[in-house]
Amino acid sequence: MTETSTLEQDFRRFADHPASVLEGALLVSRFIDPATDPAAIRRELLKLANKVGPAASAERLLSVLRQEGFAGAESYYEARNSSLGYVLAERCGIPISLAVVILGVAELLDLPAQGINFPGHFLVLLERQLVDPFTVQVIDTDARARLFAQAGMAPGTPLPTADARTLTLRMLNNLKGIALAAGDATRALECTDFQLLLAPIDPGLRLERAQLWLKLGVHGMAHRERDAALALCPDAGSRARLEAMFPSEILQRAAEESSSRPH
């Protein structure tokens, strides 16, 4: 059995029972690097938990991670920054992958922790303190107010928590963005293959897939995904907006242009 088929099966199992953010992040890590060793990653997290020790607290956990050299990656837009194996080995990552390290260690220490699906910058709520994983620091009152203002959110807006499914989807979304920036529509489509397992009734995701298939010149699949997106729209207004974004005429013209080229 190939790693790809095994990974797909494991994603399906996770979609049925998304038990923990670590499990989802390990699947993403395997997607990035098939040689990822989940057992080794779990052992490394346990080593970090043991360094924090029995007198665990948010301050102690963050202090140990900083002492261990964990910090935000300088080269931000690289797929490896979402791989837990790389993050733990190099002690650097992006906010969401560093958040997984914090959440994984906190879970081992029985510290209350929750991922926060904040716009533009993933955060962690650790013992009721808001933490920036990129700096491995508690966010003070002034910095918190600035974050909310930048996101266009009122100061008292409830924090958008992230369960295991949400975090995994966001990690895949980051990888998809990197692939698109590199002009790799095939890799972006692979990201959506796994996202679709986690969010099968998301019309926006189906529309993205239609656009990616169109980039690749596979017009039949583009038509199919667009139709699937329309079928998933909850009301006529949503369908009209989606059709305006991706009218059938565009697909028809693309198909005609393709058939007129020499083969």
C-alpha positions as CSV (number, residue, x, y, z in Angstrom):
1,M,0.0,0.0,0.0
2,T,1.4,3.4,-1.0
3,E,1.9,6.3,1.5
4,T,-0.6,8.4,-0.5
5,S,-3.4,5.8,-0.2
6,T,-2.6,5.2,3.5
7,L,-2.6,9.0,4.1
8,E,-5.9,9.3,2.4
9,Q,-7.4,6.6,4.6
10,D,-6.0,8.2,7.7
11,F,-7.5,11.5,6.7
12,R,-10.8,9.8,6.3
13,R,-10.6,8.3,9.7
14,F,-9.6,11.6,11.2
15,A,-12.6,13.3,9.4
16,D,-14.9,10.8,11.1
17,H,-13.3,11.3,14.5
18,P,-11.1,14.4,14.7
19,A,-9.8,13.7,18.2
20,S,-6.9,16.1,18.6
21,V,-5.2,19.0,16.9
22,L,-1.9,17.0,17.1
23,E,-3.4,14.2,15.1
24,G,-4.5,16.6,12.3
25,A,-1.2,18.4,12.3
26,L,0.6,15.0,12.0
27,L,-1.4,14.2,8.9
28,V,-0.5,17.5,7.3
29,S,3.2,16.9,8.2
30,R,3.0,13.5,6.4
31,F,1.5,15.2,3.4
32,I,4.4,17.6,3.3
33,D,7.0,15.0,4.1
34,P,6.0,11.3,3.7
35,A,9.1,10.3,5.8
36,T,7.5,12.0,8.9
37,D,7.7,9.8,12.0
38,P,4.7,10.6,14.2
39,A,6.1,8.5,17.0
40,A,9.3,10.5,17.0
41,I,7.4,13.8,17.1
42,R,5.3,12.6,20.0
43,R,8.5,11.6,21.9
44,E,10.0,15.1,21.2
45,L,6.8,16.7,22.6
46,L,7.1,14.5,25.7
47,K,10.7,15.6,26.2
48,L,9.6,19.2,26.1
49,A,6.8,18.4,28.6
50,N,9.3,16.8,30.9
51,K,11.6,19.9,30.8
52,V,8.6,22.0,31.9
53,G,8.2,19.6,34.8
54,P,5.5,19.0,37.3
55,A,5.1,22.7,38.3
56,A,3.6,23.5,35.0
57,S,2.0,26.8,34.2
58,A,1.5,28.9,31.1
59,E,4.5,31.1,32.0
60,R,6.7,28.1,32.7
61,L,5.8,26.3,29.4
62,L,6.4,29.4,27.3
63,S,9.7,30.1,29.1
64,V,11.0,26.6,28.4
65,L,10.0,26.8,24.7
66,R,11.8,30.1,24.4
67,Q,14.9,28.6,26.2
68,E,14.8,25.7,23.8
69,G,15.0,28.3,20.9
70,F,11.5,28.1,19.5
71,A,10.7,31.3,17.5
72,G,8.9,32.4,14.3
73,A,10.5,31.4,11.0
74,E,12.4,34.1,9.1
75,S,11.4,32.5,5.8
76,Y,7.7,32.5,6.3
77,Y,6.1,31.2,3.1
78,E,7.7,27.7,2.9
79,A,5.8,24.5,3.2
80,R,8.3,23.0,5.6
81,N,7.3,25.5,8.2
82,S,4.0,23.5,8.5
83,S,5.8,20.2,9.1
84,L,6.0,19.3,12.8
85,G,9.2,17.3,12.2
86,Y,10.9,20.4,10.7
87,V,9.5,22.7,13.4
88,L,10.7,20.5,16.2
89,A,14.1,19.9,14.7
90,E,14.8,23.5,13.7
91,R,12.9,25.2,16.5
92,C,11.1,27.5,14.1
93,G,7.7,27.7,12.4
94,I,4.7,29.8,11.5
95,P,2.1,30.7,14.1
96,I,-0.2,27.7,13.5
97,S,2.6,25.1,13.6
98,L,4.2,26.6,16.7
99,A,0.7,26.7,18.2
100,V,0.5,22.9,17.7
101,V,3.7,22.5,19.7
102,I,2.3,24.6,22.5
103,L,-1.0,22.7,22.4
104,G,0.7,19.3,22.3
105,V,2.9,20.0,25.2
106,A,0.0,21.6,27.2
107,E,-2.1,18.5,26.7
108,L,0.7,16.3,28.1
109,L,0.9,18.6,31.1
110,D,-2.9,18.8,31.6
111,L,-2.9,22.6,31.1
112,P,-6.1,24.0,29.7
113,A,-5.3,25.2,26.1
114,Q,-7.3,26.0,23.0
115,G,-6.3,27.0,19.5
116,I,-7.7,30.4,18.4
117,N,-8.6,30.7,14.7
118,F,-7.9,34.5,14.7
119,P,-7.9,36.2,11.3
120,G,-4.5,36.4,9.7
121,H,-2.6,35.1,12.7
122,F,-3.3,31.8,14.6
123,L,-3.2,32.3,18.4
124,V,-3.5,30.1,21.5
125,L,-5.5,30.5,24.7
126,L,-3.3,29.0,27.4
127,E,-4.7,29.1,31.0
128,R,-7.0,31.9,29.9
129,Q,-4.1,33.9,28.6
130,L,-3.9,34.8,25.0
131,V,-0.6,33.7,23.5
132,D,1.2,34.7,20.2
133,P,2.9,31.4,19.1
134,F,5.1,33.2,16.7
135,T,6.8,35.1,19.5
136,V,6.1,32.5,22.2
137,Q,4.8,35.2,24.4
138,V,1.6,36.2,26.2
139,I,-0.1,39.0,24.4
140,D,-0.6,42.0,26.7
141,T,-3.7,44.2,26.9
142,D,-2.4,46.8,24.4
143,A,-1.2,44.3,21.9
144,R,-4.6,42.5,22.1
145,A,-6.5,45.7,21.4
146,R,-4.3,46.3,18.4
147,L,-4.9,42.8,17.1
148,F,-8.6,43.2,17.4
149,A,-8.5,46.6,15.7
150,Q,-6.4,45.3,12.8
151,A,-8.9,42.4,12.3
152,G,-11.8,44.9,12.4
153,M,-13.2,43.2,15.5
154,A,-14.8,44.9,18.5
155,P,-12.8,44.6,21.7
156,G,-15.3,42.3,23.4
157,T,-15.8,40.0,20.5
158,P,-15.6,36.3,21.6
159,L,-12.4,34.6,20.5
160,P,-13.0,32.2,17.5
161,T,-11.8,28.9,18.8
162,A,-10.4,26.2,16.5
163,D,-11.2,22.5,16.9
164,A,-9.0,19.8,15.4
165,R,-10.9,19.9,12.0
166,T,-10.7,23.7,11.8
167,L,-7.0,23.8,12.5
168,T,-6.2,21.1,10.0
169,L,-8.2,22.8,7.3
170,R,-6.3,26.1,8.0
171,M,-2.9,24.3,7.8
172,L,-3.9,22.9,4.4
173,N,-5.1,26.3,3.3
174,N,-1.7,27.7,4.1
175,L,0.0,25.0,2.0
176,K,-2.5,25.7,-0.8
177,G,-1.6,29.4,-0.8
178,I,2.1,28.6,-1.0
179,A,1.4,26.2,-4.0
180,L,-0.7,28.8,-5.8
181,A,2.0,31.5,-5.2
182,A,4.5,29.1,-6.9
183,G,2.1,28.5,-9.8
184,D,1.6,24.9,-8.8
185,A,-2.1,24.2,-9.4
186,T,-1.6,20.5,-9.2
187,R,-0.2,20.7,-5.6
188,A,-2.9,23.2,-4.7
189,L,-5.5,20.7,-6.0
190,E,-3.9,18.0,-3.8
191,C,-4.4,20.2,-0.8
192,T,-8.1,20.5,-1.6
193,D,-8.4,16.7,-2.0
194,F,-7.7,16.4,1.7
195,Q,-9.7,19.5,2.6
196,L,-12.7,18.0,0.8
197,L,-12.5,14.9,3.1
198,L,-12.8,17.3,6.1
199,A,-15.4,19.7,4.6
200,P,-17.3,17.8,1.9
201,I,-20.3,20.2,1.9
202,D,-18.4,23.4,1.5
203,P,-19.5,25.1,-1.8
204,G,-16.6,27.5,-1.6
205,L,-14.1,24.6,-1.6
206,R,-15.9,23.0,-4.6
207,L,-15.6,26.4,-6.4
208,E,-11.9,26.6,-5.7
209,R,-11.5,23.1,-7.2
210,A,-13.4,24.1,-10.3
211,Q,-11.0,27.0,-10.7
212,L,-8.0,24.8,-10.2
213,W,-9.2,22.2,-12.7
214,L,-9.7,25.1,-15.2
215,K,-6.1,26.2,-14.6
216,L,-5.0,22.7,-15.4
217,G,-7.2,22.6,-18.6
218,V,-9.4,19.8,-17.4
219,H,-12.7,21.3,-18.3
220,G,-14.9,18.3,-17.6
221,M,-13.8,18.3,-13.9
222,A,-14.1,22.0,-13.7
223,H,-17.8,21.7,-14.9
224,R,-18.4,18.9,-12.4
225,E,-17.0,20.8,-9.4
226,R,-18.8,24.0,-10.4
227,D,-22.1,22.0,-10.6
228,A,-21.3,20.4,-7.2
229,A,-20.7,23.9,-5.7
230,L,-24.1,25.1,-7.0
231,A,-25.9,22.0,-5.6
232,L,-24.4,22.7,-2.2
233,C,-25.6,26.4,-2.0
234,P,-28.2,26.7,0.7
235,D,-30.4,29.2,-1.2
236,A,-31.1,30.9,-4.6
237,G,-29.2,34.0,-3.5
238,S,-26.0,32.0,-2.8
239,R,-26.3,30.2,-6.1
240,A,-26.7,33.5,-8.0
241,R,-23.6,34.9,-6.3
242,L,-21.6,31.7,-7.1
243,E,-22.7,31.7,-10.7
244,A,-21.7,35.4,-11.0
245,M,-18.2,34.4,-9.8
246,F,-17.9,31.5,-12.1
247,P,-20.5,31.7,-14.9
248,S,-20.9,28.6,-17.1
249,E,-20.0,30.7,-20.2
250,I,-16.4,31.0,-18.9
251,L,-16.1,27.2,-18.8
252,Q,-17.7,26.9,-22.2
253,R,-15.3,29.4,-23.8
254,A,-12.3,27.7,-22.2
255,A,-13.5,24.3,-23.5
256,E,-13.9,25.7,-27.0
257,E,-10.5,27.4,-26.9
258,S,-9.0,24.1,-25.9
259,S,-10.6,22.1,-28.6
260,S,-9.5,24.6,-31.3
261,R,-5.8,24.3,-30.4
262,P,-3.6,21.8,-32.3
263,H,-3.0,18.6,-30.4
